[in-house]
């Protein structure tokens, strides 16, 4: 958990305060932080770039049975993560 909070702090998603009254808080409004920002900070963008079954290449020549469906769904998921904010998650 500490490493995740540290990454989010380094990327200015969170502010961190040390000491007995320390803690963390959002560095900007929840309406300005997207799920995409958080995924990028914690795991990188492999989810949106790599083959779903782990093949070294996920191009048009790939023989992955899931390739075409994943390619389409990956774009939908990426766009959803770019639009969905922390505020929207809180309000649901």
Secondary structure, 3 states (H helix, E strand, C coil): CHHHHHHHHHCCCEEEECCCCCEEEECCCHHHCEHHHHHHHHCCCHHHHCCCCCCCCCCCCCCCCCHHHHHHHHHHHHHHHHHCEHHHHHHC
